[in-house]
């Protein structure tokens, strides 16, 4: 457990190895035991590569309630782990919301980023997907009650979306202002992603500036992006963005 400067307690798993290390940043309501995180832990161990994964506050084994969190909190959690548990530039691998978190880290501390891999990256989703997708009744309920429950295939009880999540997220948007990514970037996205449409990846590709940014679309892959061939693509992308000796 790591205590962040903000006083939250987050669970982390650190594997020693050579650098640059790999930092895996999971998605909304996911945890560090998921398929992609576990695969990359094994992949890194086989190669003697340093690897770090974590649960944001309110996620997995970390302290706090999910409903109390927001994008800025989870960014701060990831930043605390990056600062306390790694040395030198790291390769950030962000899945879904983790892609947004990775971009926030890259904007805040580019000197600590050797490369970035986005897997179905979902920058600005609280505004462009959630808020934009709410009907008038849902918006009214959110403002009146402070929360609204959305159905989800990942949780039978649905997801509670708080007013704070939406409003705090507006201070963390990355697709409204210039976004310089001065290191190799690989974006991976499935054409059958029903949660984060491929248009989001195309928008990010068009918006960001940098010397080496590439997008790979995988026909038929869904949002989980965890089929064996997709996992192989992720590992290959990490190799591509890793600086040579």
Backbone as CSV, one residue per row, in Angstrom:
resi,resn,N_x,N_y,N_z,CA_x,CA_y,CA_z,C_x,C_y,C_z
1,UNK,0.850,-1.196,0.000,0.000,0.000,0.000,0.885,1.246,0.000
2,UNK,0.511,2.196,-0.809,1.222,3.459,-0.895,0.283,4.569,-0.424
3,UNK,0.745,5.407,0.496,-0.032,6.564,0.915,0.345,7.734,0.023
4,UNK,-0.617,8.284,-0.662,-0.353,9.375,-1.585,-0.224,10.691,-0.824
5,UNK,0.353,11.721,-1.433,0.426,13.023,-0.765,-0.940,13.567,-0.368
6,UNK,-1.989,13.120,-1.054,-3.349,13.560,-0.732,-3.967,12.744,0.402
7,UNK,-3.231,11.720,0.895,-3.699,10.938,2.025,-4.488,9.692,1.672
8,UNK,-4.577,9.361,0.377,-5.277,8.142,-0.015,-4.312,6.958,0.024
9,UNK,-4.862,5.757,0.232,-4.056,4.537,0.287,-4.356,3.687,-0.946
10,UNK,-3.343,3.480,-1.765,-3.542,2.741,-3.011,-2.652,1.501,-3.040
11,UNK,-3.221,0.435,-3.584,-2.508,-0.826,-3.708,-1.679,-0.818,-4.988
12,UNK,-0.442,-1.265,-4.872,0.467,-1.301,-6.020,1.202,-2.629,-6.039
13,UNK,1.594,-3.047,-7.220,2.422,-4.238,-7.388,3.612,-3.849,-8.258
14,UNK,4.808,-3.947,-7.677,6.018,-3.536,-8.381,6.932,-4.732,-8.602
15,UNK,7.332,-4.927,-9.840,8.270,-5.991,-10.194,9.598,-5.349,-10.590
16,UNK,10.689,-5.760,-9.956,11.984,-5.180,-10.308,12.430,-5.645,-11.688
17,UNK,13.319,-4.885,-12.283,13.852,-5.256,-13.592,14.540,-4.077,-14.245
18,UNK,14.975,-4.290,-15.461,15.684,-3.231,-16.179,14.700,-2.177,-16.688
19,UNK,15.241,-1.035,-16.976,14.433,0.058,-17.486,14.606,0.242,-18.976
20,UNK,13.791,1.101,-19.575,12.734,1.827,-18.877,11.603,0.893,-18.443
21,UNK,11.099,1.125,-17.260,10.029,0.291,-16.757,8.724,0.545,-17.478
22,UNK,7.788,-0.369,-17.257,6.457,-0.275,-17.847,5.462,-0.039,-16.716
23,UNK,4.595,0.949,-16.883,3.564,1.263,-15.888,2.205,1.040,-16.539
24,UNK,1.424,0.127,-15.979,0.103,-0.169,-16.525,-0.952,0.603,-15.757
25,UNK,-1.794,1.310,-16.504,-2.859,2.127,-15.936,-4.197,1.578,-16.423
26,UNK,-4.972,1.052,-15.500,-6.212,0.373,-15.867,-7.359,1.322,-16.133
27,UNK,-8.495,0.739,-16.433,-9.666,1.504,-16.830,-10.629,1.790,-15.696
28,UNK,-11.741,2.390,-16.064,-12.805,2.796,-15.155,-13.389,1.566,-14.465
29,UNK,-13.273,1.534,-13.135,-13.774,0.437,-12.311,-13.101,-0.903,-12.592
30,UNK,-11.926,-0.885,-13.188,-11.163,-2.119,-13.355,-10.119,-2.198,-12.242
31,UNK,-9.346,-3.271,-12.234,-8.296,-3.385,-11.226,-7.072,-4.053,-11.833
32,UNK,-6.025,-4.167,-11.034,-4.748,-4.626,-11.569,-4.644,-6.137,-11.705
33,UNK,-5.756,-6.856,-11.491,-5.739,-8.303,-11.714,-6.367,-8.675,-13.047
34,UNK,-6.741,-7.698,-13.855,-7.389,-7.961,-15.132,-6.484,-8.658,-16.132
35,UNK,-7.083,-9.101,-17.219,-6.359,-9.900,-18.218,-5.143,-9.181,-18.768
36,UNK,-5.295,-7.938,-19.174,-4.169,-7.218,-19.783,-3.056,-6.963,-18.770
37,UNK,-3.437,-6.566,-17.556,-2.434,-6.303,-16.524,-1.665,-7.572,-16.177
38,UNK,-2.393,-8.674,-16.020,-1.739,-9.938,-15.670,-0.836,-10.424,-16.808
39,UNK,-1.311,-10.279,-18.042,-0.490,-10.682,-19.186,0.809,-9.878,-19.234
40,UNK,0.706,-8.585,-19.050,1.901,-7.745,-19.130,2.841,-7.984,-17.955
41,UNK,2.297,-8.349,-16.794,3.156,-8.699,-15.663,4.010,-9.917,-16.011
42,UNK,3.384,-10.926,-16.615,4.133,-12.104,-17.028,5.113,-11.795,-18.141
43,UNK,4.681,-10.994,-19.098,5.539,-10.598,-20.215,6.783,-9.861,-19.713
44,UNK,6.577,-8.931,-18.778,7.698,-8.168,-18.232,8.640,-9.067,-17.442
45,UNK,8.076,-9.997,-16.669,8.904,-10.889,-15.862,9.791,-11.759,-16.744
46,UNK,9.241,-12.238,-17.844,10.023,-13.078,-18.754,11.204,-12.328,-19.355
47,UNK,11.047,-11.017,-19.513,12.086,-10.206,-20.148,12.953,-9.451,-19.150
48,UNK,12.706,-9.663,-17.875,13.480,-8.952,-16.867,13.241,-7.461,-16.877
49,UNK,12.029,-7.070,-17.247,11.686,-5.657,-17.398,10.934,-5.181,-16.155
50,UNK,11.295,-4.027,-15.637,10.576,-3.466,-14.496,9.118,-3.210,-14.884
51,UNK,8.216,-3.476,-13.944,6.789,-3.352,-14.240,6.047,-2.907,-12.990
52,UNK,5.155,-1.953,-13.165,4.352,-1.440,-12.060,2.891,-1.388,-12.483
53,UNK,2.023,-1.870,-11.612,0.576,-1.738,-11.821,-0.042,-1.302,-10.496
54,UNK,-1.197,-0.697,-10.562,-1.804,-0.156,-9.352,-3.315,-0.150,-9.477
55,UNK,-3.956,-0.056,-8.331,-5.394,0.171,-8.261,-5.612,1.610,-7.805
56,UNK,-6.327,2.377,-8.598,-6.678,3.721,-8.152,-7.519,3.626,-6.879
57,UNK,-7.585,4.708,-6.137,-8.448,4.736,-4.952,-9.885,4.401,-5.362
58,UNK,-10.543,3.613,-4.512,-11.900,3.175,-4.817,-11.970,2.042,-5.814
59,UNK,-10.836,1.527,-6.226,-10.757,0.424,-7.178,-9.999,-0.746,-6.534
60,UNK,-10.387,-1.956,-6.887,-9.628,-3.131,-6.477,-9.336,-3.181,-4.994
61,UNK,-8.055,-3.320,-4.660,-7.627,-3.487,-3.272,-7.317,-2.168,-2.577
62,UNK,-7.479,-1.063,-3.275,-7.154,0.232,-2.683,-8.254,0.721,-1.746
63,UNK,-7.904,1.662,-0.892,-8.862,2.225,0.026,-9.782,3.224,-0.658
64,UNK,-10.836,3.581,0.053,-11.770,4.577,-0.453,-12.937,3.973,-1.198
65,UNK,-13.968,4.774,-1.382,-15.161,4.344,-2.111,-15.089,4.851,-3.541
66,UNK,-15.472,4.008,-4.478,-15.431,4.394,-5.888,-16.222,5.675,-6.127
67,UNK,-17.397,5.783,-5.520,-18.275,6.929,-5.766,-17.680,8.243,-5.279
68,UNK,-16.651,8.185,-4.427,-16.024,9.413,-3.935,-14.951,9.928,-4.888
69,UNK,-14.583,9.130,-5.881,-13.447,9.471,-6.727,-13.812,10.226,-7.979
70,UNK,-12.782,10.788,-8.608,-12.932,11.507,-9.866,-11.615,11.394,-10.641
71,UNK,-11.635,11.850,-11.884,-10.468,11.704,-12.746,-9.220,12.307,-12.109
72,UNK,-9.367,13.488,-11.518,-8.209,14.131,-10.908,-7.630,13.327,-9.766
73,UNK,-8.485,12.692,-8.967,-8.006,11.848,-7.870,-7.188,10.681,-8.419
74,UNK,-7.698,10.055,-9.461,-7.025,8.870,-9.997,-5.745,9.245,-10.733
75,UNK,-5.731,10.418,-11.333,-4.486,10.944,-11.894,-3.458,11.159,-10.787
76,UNK,-3.881,11.747,-9.684,-2.966,11.974,-8.557,-2.451,10.654,-7.995
77,UNK,-3.314,9.640,-7.932,-2.879,8.318,-7.467,-1.779,7.764,-8.370
78,UNK,-2.010,7.837,-9.681,-1.032,7.319,-10.634,0.269,8.108,-10.561
79,UNK,0.158,9.423,-10.424,1.358,10.265,-10.316,2.160,9.919,-9.064
80,UNK,1.461,9.693,-7.954,2.144,9.338,-6.716,2.909,8.032,-6.868
81,UNK,2.285,7.047,-7.506,2.956,5.759,-7.707,4.151,5.912,-8.645
82,UNK,3.975,6.685,-9.706,5.066,6.898,-10.657,6.261,7.550,-9.976
83,UNK,6.008,8.554,-9.149,7.089,9.278,-8.478,7.762,8.410,-7.413
84,UNK,6.948,7.708,-6.612,7.488,6.980,-5.459,8.102,5.632,-5.813
85,UNK,7.588,4.991,-6.859,7.938,3.592,-7.085,8.701,3.330,-8.387
86,UNK,9.025,4.376,-9.147,9.808,4.185,-10.372,10.930,5.208,-10.417
87,UNK,11.906,4.914,-11.262,13.020,5.831,-11.451,13.210,6.078,-12.935
88,UNK,13.386,7.314,-13.296,13.646,7.648,-14.682,12.410,7.535,-15.556
89,UNK,12.566,7.764,-16.861,11.435,7.696,-17.788,10.838,6.294,-17.847
90,UNK,9.518,6.245,-17.945,8.775,4.998,-17.988,7.935,4.920,-19.260
91,UNK,7.591,3.706,-19.662,6.624,3.503,-20.732,5.253,3.366,-20.085
92,UNK,4.361,4.289,-20.393,3.015,4.268,-19.835,2.090,3.489,-20.758
93,UNK,1.360,2.538,-20.198,0.402,1.747,-20.959,-0.969,1.983,-20.327
94,UNK,-1.822,2.712,-21.037,-3.110,3.094,-20.475,-4.259,2.444,-21.212
95,UNK,-5.115,1.745,-20.463,-6.270,1.072,-21.033,-7.531,1.864,-20.741
96,UNK,-8.268,2.236,-21.781,-9.530,2.968,-21.634,-9.321,4.238,-20.821
97,UNK,-9.935,4.363,-19.640,-9.692,5.547,-18.824,-8.208,5.715,-18.529
98,UNK,-7.501,4.598,-18.406,-6.066,4.666,-18.163,-5.320,5.388,-19.269
99,UNK,-5.879,5.368,-20.489,-5.282,6.139,-21.569,-5.373,7.629,-21.287
100,UNK,-6.502,8.067,-20.731,-6.661,9.467,-20.331,-5.686,9.803,-19.211
101,UNK,-5.591,8.920,-18.222,-4.658,9.142,-17.120,-3.227,9.245,-17.646
102,UNK,-2.874,8.377,-18.592,-1.521,8.413,-19.168,-1.258,9.743,-19.858
103,UNK,-2.240,10.264,-20.574,-2.080,11.548,-21.248,-1.947,12.692,-20.238
104,UNK,-2.668,12.612,-19.128,-2.520,13.620,-18.086,-1.124,13.581,-17.480
105,UNK,-0.596,12.386,-17.250,0.770,12.255,-16.743,1.771,12.807,-17.751
106,UNK,1.552,12.479,-19.018,2.456,12.944,-20.056,2.454,14.465,-20.146
107,UNK,1.298,15.079,-19.956,1.202,16.537,-19.994,1.855,17.169,-18.773
108,UNK,1.704,16.518,-17.612,2.200,17.092,-16.362,3.695,16.874,-16.161
109,UNK,4.208,15.740,-16.612,5.606,15.396,-16.358,6.202,14.630,-17.540
110,UNK,6.329,15.275,-18.688,6.826,14.586,-19.889,8.226,14.023,-19.733
111,UNK,8.996,14.604,-18.831,10.357,14.111,-18.621,10.390,12.711,-18.019
112,UNK,9.275,12.249,-17.471,9.207,10.915,-16.885,8.571,9.896,-17.820
113,UNK,8.333,10.284,-19.078,7.679,9.388,-20.026,8.636,9.063,-21.173
114,UNK,8.944,7.775,-21.326,9.799,7.320,-22.426,8.971,6.983,-23.661
115,UNK,7.729,6.577,-23.447,6.838,6.203,-24.534,5.459,5.965,-23.964
116,UNK,4.466,5.908,-24.849,3.087,5.754,-24.390,2.333,4.822,-25.327
117,UNK,1.602,3.889,-24.728,0.730,2.979,-25.477,-0.688,3.158,-24.954
118,UNK,-1.596,3.528,-25.839,-3.003,3.656,-25.473,-3.801,2.482,-26.017
119,UNK,-4.557,1.825,-25.146,-5.380,0.680,-25.531,-6.841,1.102,-25.402
120,UNK,-7.523,1.284,-26.524,-8.901,1.793,-26.485,-8.985,3.023,-25.588
121,UNK,-8.023,3.926,-25.762,-7.916,5.100,-24.899,-9.204,5.926,-24.937
122,UNK,-9.568,6.454,-23.764,-10.846,7.153,-23.634,-10.659,8.544,-23.034
123,UNK,-9.869,9.414,-23.672,-9.715,10.754,-23.114,-11.034,11.518,-23.119
124,UNK,-11.239,12.291,-22.053,-12.387,13.202,-21.941,-13.739,12.486,-21.942
125,UNK,-13.782,11.202,-21.573,-15.038,10.454,-21.730,-16.143,10.932,-20.802
126,UNK,-15.792,11.506,-19.653,-16.849,11.974,-18.755,-17.666,13.081,-19.405
127,UNK,-17.021,13.885,-20.247,-17.712,14.985,-20.908,-18.300,14.568,-22.249
128,UNK,-17.471,13.904,-23.076,-17.864,13.644,-24.463,-18.720,12.400,-24.636
129,UNK,-18.677,11.487,-23.684,-19.490,10.274,-23.755,-20.614,10.310,-22.727
130,UNK,-20.235,10.473,-21.460,-21.261,10.436,-20.409,-22.189,11.655,-20.468
131,UNK,-21.644,12.835,-20.188,-22.496,14.020,-20.133,-23.198,14.266,-21.462
132,UNK,-22.465,14.129,-22.557,-23.060,14.365,-23.876,-24.148,13.348,-24.186
133,UNK,-24.047,12.155,-23.578,-25.024,11.107,-23.857,-26.218,11.088,-22.932
134,UNK,-26.181,11.870,-21.872,-27.310,11.911,-20.941,-28.521,12.563,-21.601
135,UNK,-29.703,12.008,-21.336,-30.924,12.670,-21.794,-31.295,13.746,-20.769
136,UNK,-32.274,14.591,-21.069,-32.626,15.683,-20.143,-32.983,15.201,-18.742
137,UNK,-33.660,14.057,-18.629,-34.033,13.553,-17.310,-32.799,13.135,-16.510
138,UNK,-31.833,12.495,-17.184,-30.610,12.077,-16.495,-29.801,13.283,-16.047
139,UNK,-29.706,14.294,-16.896,-28.973,15.508,-16.504,-29.647,16.172,-15.298
140,UNK,-30.966,16.231,-15.324,-31.691,16.842,-14.216,-31.482,16.057,-12.928
141,UNK,-31.517,14.717,-13.035,-31.319,13.879,-11.852,-29.909,14.051,-11.291
142,UNK,-28.929,14.122,-12.181,-27.547,14.292,-11.743,-27.382,15.603,-10.977
143,UNK,-27.929,16.666,-11.511,-27.799,17.970,-10.869,-28.619,18.057,-9.585
144,UNK,-29.772,17.373,-9.574,-30.654,17.423,-8.407,-30.172,16.504,-7.283
145,UNK,-29.829,15.267,-7.641,-29.516,14.248,-6.644,-28.019,14.041,-6.435
146,UNK,-27.207,14.581,-7.322,-25.769,14.412,-7.196,-25.243,13.131,-7.795
147,UNK,-26.133,12.303,-8.363,-25.684,11.069,-8.993,-26.788,10.485,-9.866
148,UNK,-26.372,9.618,-10.766,-27.309,8.892,-11.613,-26.701,7.523,-11.879
149,UNK,-27.527,6.494,-12.009,-27.026,5.138,-12.264,-27.199,4.799,-13.737
150,UNK,-26.102,4.361,-14.350,-26.132,3.980,-15.754,-26.014,2.470,-15.882
151,UNK,-26.737,1.858,-16.804,-26.578,0.417,-17.031,-25.218,0.115,-17.619
152,UNK,-24.707,-1.083,-17.323,-23.410,-1.490,-17.855,-23.352,-2.995,-17.997
153,UNK,-22.764,-3.451,-19.091,-22.597,-4.891,-19.281,-21.544,-5.457,-18.342
154,UNK,-20.737,-4.578,-17.740,-19.677,-5.024,-16.842,-20.142,-5.117,-15.386
155,UNK,-21.303,-4.546,-15.066,-21.801,-4.557,-13.694,-23.325,-4.649,-13.727
156,UNK,-23.914,-5.770,-13.269,-25.374,-5.942,-13.314,-26.132,-4.828,-12.589
157,UNK,-25.527,-4.309,-11.515,-26.202,-3.259,-10.751,-26.044,-1.881,-11.395
158,UNK,-25.252,-1.809,-12.454,-25.014,-0.536,-13.114,-23.899,0.246,-12.445
159,UNK,-23.557,1.375,-13.037,-22.524,2.248,-12.497,-23.164,3.519,-11.952
160,UNK,-22.767,3.888,-10.756,-23.198,5.162,-10.197,-22.248,6.243,-10.700
161,UNK,-22.793,7.210,-11.418,-22.022,8.332,-11.935,-22.371,9.563,-11.107
162,UNK,-21.370,10.173,-10.512,-21.623,11.294,-9.622,-21.468,12.634,-10.343
163,UNK,-22.119,13.610,-9.777,-21.980,14.970,-10.308,-20.532,15.427,-10.218
164,UNK,-19.844,15.040,-9.144,-18.432,15.432,-9.006,-17.578,14.822,-10.104
165,UNK,-17.847,13.560,-10.467,-17.072,12.925,-11.539,-17.170,13.743,-12.819
166,UNK,-18.374,14.182,-13.142,-18.580,14.954,-14.367,-17.939,16.330,-14.250
167,UNK,-18.215,17.016,-13.165,-17.752,18.402,-13.056,-16.242,18.489,-12.856
168,UNK,-15.668,17.604,-12.050,-14.221,17.624,-11.852,-13.502,17.226,-13.141
169,UNK,-14.109,16.323,-13.912,-13.501,15.899,-15.165,-13.289,17.034,-16.149
170,UNK,-14.114,18.077,-16.030,-13.989,19.215,-16.953,-12.694,19.982,-16.761
171,UNK,-12.062,19.817,-15.609,-10.771,20.476,-15.376,-9.602,19.601,-15.821
172,UNK,-9.909,18.413,-16.355,-8.856,17.467,-16.740,-8.894,17.115,-18.226
173,UNK,-9.671,17.828,-19.004,-9.819,17.495,-20.419,-8.505,17.702,-21.164
174,UNK,-8.219,16.833,-22.128,-6.951,16.918,-22.868,-7.137,17.159,-24.359
175,UNK,-8.376,17.130,-24.832,-8.617,17.283,-26.267,-9.095,18.685,-26.634
176,UNK,-9.024,19.606,-25.684,-9.460,20.988,-25.957,-8.280,21.919,-26.190
177,UNK,-7.152,21.645,-25.583,-5.967,22.484,-25.681,-4.848,21.695,-26.352
178,UNK,-3.807,22.371,-26.828,-2.705,21.662,-27.469,-2.172,20.524,-26.596
179,UNK,-1.871,19.392,-27.226,-1.394,18.208,-26.510,-0.125,17.716,-27.198
180,UNK,1.012,18.079,-26.634,2.304,17.689,-27.193,2.760,16.384,-26.557
181,UNK,3.068,15.414,-27.388,3.560,14.112,-26.937,4.928,13.892,-27.588
182,UNK,5.994,14.363,-26.954,7.320,14.365,-27.582,8.093,13.056,-27.413
183,UNK,7.405,11.939,-27.555,7.995,10.608,-27.405,7.165,9.666,-28.266
184,UNK,7.641,8.453,-28.530,6.855,7.526,-29.364,5.516,7.172,-28.716
185,UNK,4.472,7.184,-29.516,3.116,6.879,-29.053,2.491,5.862,-29.997
186,UNK,1.892,4.818,-29.425,1.143,3.836,-30.208,-0.264,3.741,-29.630
187,UNK,-1.246,3.944,-30.477,-2.641,3.849,-30.089,-3.237,2.610,-30.733
188,UNK,-3.862,1.759,-29.935,-4.475,0.517,-30.404,-5.973,0.588,-30.133
189,UNK,-6.784,0.245,-31.126,-8.232,0.370,-30.947,-8.950,-0.654,-31.813
190,UNK,-10.006,-1.238,-31.276,-10.800,-2.213,-32.017,-11.943,-1.550,-32.766
191,UNK,-12.234,-2.037,-33.964,-13.331,-1.459,-34.744,-14.693,-1.826,-34.176
192,UNK,-14.761,-2.879,-33.328,-16.035,-3.296,-32.730,-16.170,-2.809,-31.293
193,UNK,-15.425,-1.770,-30.940,-15.487,-1.212,-29.592,-16.804,-0.468,-29.426
194,UNK,-17.696,-1.011,-28.603,-18.993,-0.397,-28.384,-19.011,0.614,-27.259
195,UNK,-17.920,0.717,-26.493,-17.846,1.645,-25.363,-17.107,2.930,-25.729
196,UNK,-16.010,2.780,-26.454,-15.234,3.935,-26.914,-15.078,3.790,-28.420
197,UNK,-15.896,4.463,-29.204,-15.856,4.288,-30.653,-14.487,4.632,-31.241
198,UNK,-14.125,3.987,-32.349,-12.850,4.299,-32.997,-12.692,5.773,-33.354
199,UNK,-13.807,6.482,-33.485,-13.725,7.916,-33.765,-12.932,8.663,-32.689
200,UNK,-12.984,8.158,-31.455,-12.231,8.794,-30.375,-10.736,8.681,-30.645
201,UNK,-10.308,7.505,-31.106,-8.892,7.302,-31.420,-8.463,8.199,-32.572
202,UNK,-9.322,8.345,-33.558,-9.002,9.207,-34.700,-8.927,10.664,-34.261
203,UNK,-9.808,11.060,-33.353,-9.777,12.431,-32.854,-8.490,12.692,-32.074
204,UNK,-8.090,11.743,-31.245,-6.848,11.882,-30.488,-5.650,11.943,-31.430
205,UNK,-5.638,11.077,-32.429,-4.540,11.065,-33.400,-4.437,12.411,-34.111
206,UNK,-5.571,12.982,-34.465,-5.583,14.260,-35.169,-5.199,15.409,-34.241
207,UNK,-5.575,15.311,-32.984,-5.379,16.425,-32.053,-3.948,16.513,-31.518
208,UNK,-3.367,15.374,-31.164,-2.045,15.370,-30.533,-0.960,15.704,-31.553
209,UNK,0.109,16.302,-31.055,1.272,16.564,-31.892,2.482,15.871,-31.295
210,UNK,3.349,15.377,-32.151,4.543,14.683,-31.711,5.253,14.060,-32.894
211,UNK,6.488,13.638,-32.701,7.293,13.144,-33.817,6.964,11.725,-34.263
212,UNK,6.269,10.947,-33.411,6.082,9.526,-33.730,4.802,9.019,-33.072
213,UNK,3.662,9.319,-33.708,2.359,8.902,-33.179,1.663,8.055,-34.236
214,UNK,1.287,6.833,-33.881,0.663,5.930,-34.837,-0.558,5.258,-34.209
215,UNK,-1.547,5.038,-35.048,-2.785,4.370,-34.621,-2.960,3.077,-35.397
216,UNK,-3.244,1.997,-34.663,-3.546,0.707,-35.278,-4.991,0.342,-34.953
217,UNK,-5.810,0.151,-35.980,-7.186,-0.308,-35.811,-7.244,-1.806,-36.071
218,UNK,-7.870,-2.533,-35.173,-7.960,-3.986,-35.297,-9.408,-4.350,-35.601
219,UNK,-9.626,-4.880,-36.784,-10.989,-5.203,-37.216,-11.595,-6.270,-36.316
220,UNK,-12.767,-5.968,-35.778,-13.505,-6.938,-34.972,-13.161,-6.952,-33.505
221,UNK,-12.096,-6.266,-33.090,-11.733,-6.266,-31.671,-12.696,-5.383,-30.882
222,UNK,-13.053,-5.834,-29.665,-13.980,-5.066,-28.839,-13.214,-4.221,-27.824
223,UNK,-13.949,-3.621,-26.885,-13.335,-2.684,-25.948,-12.345,-3.377,-25.013
224,UNK,-12.584,-4.621,-24.694,-11.675,-5.311,-23.770,-10.277,-5.445,-24.365
225,UNK,-10.189,-5.630,-25.667,-8.915,-5.731,-26.391,-7.982,-6.726,-25.682
226,UNK,-8.543,-7.906,-25.350,-7.764,-8.870,-24.569,-7.696,-10.247,-25.210
227,UNK,-8.106,-10.365,-26.480,-7.906,-11.622,-27.194,-6.402,-11.847,-27.373
228,UNK,-5.973,-13.104,-27.552,-4.534,-13.372,-27.645,-3.798,-12.517,-28.661
229,UNK,-4.389,-12.308,-29.842,-3.686,-11.497,-30.838,-3.609,-10.037,-30.403
230,UNK,-4.609,-9.566,-29.659,-4.573,-8.192,-29.162,-3.490,-8.035,-28.092
231,UNK,-3.366,-9.017,-27.215,-2.321,-8.963,-26.202,-0.943,-8.949,-26.842
232,UNK,-0.772,-9.714,-27.895,0.505,-9.707,-28.615,0.788,-8.340,-29.220
233,UNK,-0.257,-7.696,-29.742,-0.096,-6.354,-30.302,0.328,-5.351,-29.226
234,UNK,-0.235,-5.478,-28.041,0.124,-4.574,-26.947,1.603,-4.717,-26.612
235,UNK,2.056,-5.965,-26.459,3.460,-6.202,-26.149,4.365,-5.654,-27.253
236,UNK,3.952,-5.853,-28.507,4.743,-5.334,-29.610,4.806,-3.811,-29.606
237,UNK,3.697,-3.185,-29.240,3.675,-1.724,-29.181,4.607,-1.199,-28.102
238,UNK,4.674,-1.902,-26.971,5.601,-1.496,-25.918,7.037,-1.571,-26.422
239,UNK,7.353,-2.638,-27.139,8.704,-2.752,-27.704,8.973,-1.599,-28.673
240,UNK,7.977,-1.226,-29.460,8.168,-0.164,-30.445,8.464,1.180,-29.807
241,UNK,7.846,1.471,-28.680,8.044,2.792,-28.058,9.189,2.808,-27.048
242,UNK,9.808,1.656,-26.820,10.924,1.593,-25.880,12.202,2.080,-26.542
243,UNK,12.843,3.088,-25.985,14.081,3.588,-26.577,15.159,2.514,-26.618
244,UNK,15.941,2.549,-27.650,17.054,1.600,-27.754,18.165,1.927,-26.801
245,UNK,19.143,1.031,-26.692,20.271,1.262,-25.763,21.103,2.459,-26.190
